[in-house]
Amino acid sequence: MGSRSKLREVTWDALFSGALDATPLAMELFPERVVRKCATDRALAKIHGLRDQLWMRRADGRWQARLTPMETLIRAKSSPHLALVPPTAADAPEPPPPRSRRKRGAATR
């Protein structure tokens, strides 16, 4: 297995397992899981722009989770392309080969 394939597999497995839920790609691919995590993790909610919808500051200055309907936020963050996401890295298609980096106008041999 090439280094690109291994990197892709490791990255996909980390995304799939939830280890990279702070990334925008995780929200794009797994909005249901990430939004639910944001409801219990204020820092993660801030990263994904959900702090104001999911958290409020109490009069004593401490943060408290809001009672927010999750389904509305999940639908708002969901992509219509989610049906195309393969369940594992092994099911993902191979990327196209890299393009040649020949300079424009360079003579060919």
PEKA-V283053 format. One record per helix or strand of 2 or more residues. SS is the DSSP state (H for helix, E for strand). FROM is the first residue (numbers start at 1). LEN is the number of residues. If there is no record, write none. Layout:
ss: {SS,SS}
from: {FROM,FROM}
len: {LEN,LEN}
This chain:
ss: {H,H,H,H,H,E,E,H,H,H}
from: {3,24,31,42,51,55,63,70,80,89}
len: {15,6,8,6,4,3,3,8,5,3}
